[in-house]
């Protein structure tokens, strides 16, 4: 099986998904650390991340200035490993703007790059990037009625792809809804509503457009208290411009249903290009778990369970991201200090198993580090890890990790043999020609060799044997020709 990842150890072992975090070889290196632009506010910078190859968004949901508290979104444009020159979206009407955030990751400068963010209080705001003579800015694209609203939990789940975004509205014990919106006309227009009786349906969403022309799409919708209390993920799919419908329901493997439920479906992520999906269960007894599924939309079982990834780390699987065969799992926690607050990188080995290949920690080596790994993102092999702090312990920050390219050995030139120079010809003749003529060949027949080594016959021209037609040569030894 091919190895998809970009940053790989030299030697792979067997199944290492349950190994301790400190057993992985460090491969990724810190290339940038961006702290909050407003450190005095303890704004929760780093609570959520959107990582695109040429565009990044960091949420700061608790920005505080004077007696006002509101959320903000800090955006960066450029390569994924560069967090310079931030452009901040501030909305004083949204106290927790950045509670959830999503983007279509388009960066063409033509106004098609869009952001969607929920404020955790039942409202969803939409923005469009514009570059003009007045400089770069983000414009609100909410309708004249203001942000989208539909109950206190509206926007709990949020995901965007192309011109569409989907929001979740979990109702608790009564199930929930997801709503699909289109931004093709500039402002959000509702396309459809899908309901489910699975408890807390809509808590998390991973949405992707499959075919823009036919509007075919698919969404994983988490219901962490559904599935008879063990959690469930409902697959919602829309085919050929039709209405979305429940396509499949994923529940935890039968052998992994703990008493406390585990909150299977708390976070979901999907990479259709790699045909992979990941589902977290951060409350699985004393450790979190991540479940990996192979996607086969044309098969009898569209989502095939592949492997469980687990570590005995507090809040393991609090966040998760997947891209290009790299799974990044965050384990941030405000109440835990030390080495367990980290991000863990998993990749496929040659045997087709997901193995822990790296453990990412902040570069400052602060023993009081908390919440590192509360959010994670990956694109183009570049990993972002958020550390969001809303108290005066540390500032919020985002650390960028990149895998240095493996140096290629410089090929040594193949030595060419130096040819020996051909000696110049001498003008002197090699040997003087002899004047003795070469004797002409004789016409005498060649005599048969003697059977006695010491008695080879010696023939002279004058003593050839005479053979007549009536006297055939005798075969007796005494009838040999005489030798003079």
BELMOCOR-V668850 format. One record per helix or strand of 2 or more residues. SS is the DSSP state (H for helix, E for strand). FROM is the first residue (numbers start at 0). LEN is the number of residues. Records with the same first field share a line. If there is no record, write none. Layout:
# BELMOCOR-V668850
SS = FROM-LEN + FROM-LEN
This chain:
# BELMOCOR-V668850
H = 20-3 + 38-3 + 452-3 + 460-3 + 476-3
E = 27-8 + 48-4 + 54-11 + 67-10 + 86-5 + 99-4 + 113-5 + 122-10 + 134-6 + 147-2 + 157-4 + 163-9 + 174-8 + 188-8 + 203-8 + 215-8 + 230-8 + 244-7 + 267-4 + 275-6 + 288-7 + 302-8 + 318-5 + 325-5 + 342-6 + 353-7 + 371-8 + 381-6 + 396-7
